[in-house]
Amino acid sequence: MPGRFDEDGIRFQYPENWLLEREENEAGWTVSLQSPGTAFLLICLRQDLPTPEEMADSALEALREDYPDLEAEDKIDSLAGQLAIGRDIQFFSLDLVNTCWTRSFFSPGGTVLVLCQTSDLELDRHAPVLRAICASLEVAAE
């Protein structure tokens, strides 16, 4: 039976063996999902409504601080039925290529940022799971 998250109009399912943690912050909340390996997914809801571009840019800047040589490609997708902007990102860490993607969009509850990351050693195993979690993401109408 998969785990389920449902808060502020954001819903998704995730594998029961992945650890979910939720943290409040001054502008909303962040949920992290950790695989049994190194793959993880973050979903941030910002109720102060930065633009999706600002959210995607902030995520890229934070990654670039740690990985200045990262490669990033702008992307536009649909996520949870919403137009989502972000980047597909690759960088080296501990001699491994890491693949990361970000997508951000407006929802009735605020601006949402989704960040998924896995290493090349787990890419074949965890990228489909990360994509399935993203595919299960729903945004409730107001």
C-alpha positions in Angstrom: 0.0 0.0 0.0 1.6 3.3 -1.0 2.0 6.2 1.4 -0.2 9.3 0.7 0.4 13.0 1.4 -2.5 15.5 1.3 -2.1 19.0 2.6 -3.1 22.5 1.4 -4.5 21.0 -1.8 -1.3 19.2 -2.7 -1.7 15.4 -2.9 0.7 12.6 -4.0 1.5 9.0 -3.4 4.9 7.5 -2.6 6.4 4.1 -1.9 5.8 3.0 1.6 9.5 2.2 2.1 10.5 5.9 1.4 10.7 8.2 4.5 8.6 11.3 4.5 9.5 14.3 6.6 7.6 17.6 6.7 9.0 20.9 8.0 7.3 24.2 8.5 9.0 27.4 7.5 8.0 31.1 7.6 6.5 31.0 4.1 4.9 27.6 4.0 6.3 24.0 4.3 8.7 21.5 2.7 8.2 17.8 2.4 11.1 15.6 1.8 10.9 12.0 0.6 14.1 9.9 1.0 14.5 6.6 -0.8 16.2 3.6 0.8 19.3 4.8 -1.2 20.4 8.3 -2.1 17.5 9.4 -4.3 15.2 12.0 -2.9 12.4 14.3 -3.7 11.5 17.7 -2.2 8.2 19.5 -2.5 8.1 23.1 -1.2 4.9 25.1 -0.9 5.4 28.9 -0.6 2.3 30.7 0.5 4.0 34.1 -0.1 3.6 33.5 -3.8 7.0 34.0 -5.4 6.9 33.3 -9.2 7.7 29.9 -10.4 10.7 31.4 -12.2 11.9 32.8 -8.9 11.5 29.4 -7.2 13.3 27.6 -10.0 16.1 30.2 -10.1 16.6 30.0 -6.3 16.9 26.2 -6.5 19.4 26.5 -9.3 21.4 29.1 -7.4 21.5 26.9 -4.2 22.8 23.9 -6.2 25.3 26.1 -8.0 26.8 27.2 -4.7 27.8 23.6 -4.0 28.4 22.5 -7.6 29.6 25.5 -9.6 30.3 23.4 -12.7 26.8 21.9 -12.9 25.0 21.8 -16.3 21.4 23.0 -16.5 18.9 23.0 -19.2 15.7 25.1 -19.1 12.5 23.0 -19.2 8.7 23.6 -19.5 6.4 20.8 -18.6 3.0 20.0 -17.2 2.9 18.8 -13.6 -0.2 18.2 -11.6 -2.1 19.6 -14.6 -0.3 22.9 -14.2 2.2 24.6 -16.5 5.6 24.0 -14.7 9.0 25.6 -15.4 12.3 24.4 -14.2 15.5 22.8 -15.2 17.1 19.4 -15.8 20.5 19.5 -14.0 23.6 17.3 -13.9 26.6 17.7 -11.6 29.4 15.6 -10.1 29.5 14.8 -6.4 31.8 12.2 -4.9 32.9 11.0 -8.3 29.3 10.3 -9.3 27.1 12.0 -11.8 24.0 13.3 -10.2 20.8 13.9 -12.1 18.4 16.5 -10.7 15.3 18.1 -12.1 13.2 21.0 -10.8 9.7 22.1 -11.7 7.7 25.0 -10.2 4.1 26.1 -10.7 1.3 28.1 -9.1 -1.3 26.2 -7.1 -4.4 27.6 -5.2 -2.4 27.2 -2.0 0.8 28.9 -3.2 3.8 28.4 -5.4 5.1 24.9 -5.5 8.6 23.7 -6.2 9.4 20.0 -6.9 13.0 18.9 -6.9 14.1 15.3 -7.6 17.6 14.0 -7.4 19.4 10.7 -7.8 23.0 9.5 -8.6 24.0 7.7 -11.8 24.3 4.5 -9.7 20.6 4.5 -8.9 19.3 6.4 -11.9 17.8 3.3 -13.6 16.1 2.1 -10.4 15.0 5.4 -8.8 14.3 7.8 -11.7 11.1 5.9 -12.7 10.0 6.0 -9.0 10.6 9.7 -8.8 8.7 10.2 -12.0 5.8 8.1 -10.8 5.6 10.2 -7.6 5.5 13.3 -9.8 2.8 11.7 -12.0 0.7 11.1 -8.9 0.9 14.7 -7.8 -2.4 16.5 -7.8 -3.5 20.0 -7.0 -7.0 20.5 -5.6 -9.0 23.3 -7.2 -9.9 26.2 -5.0 
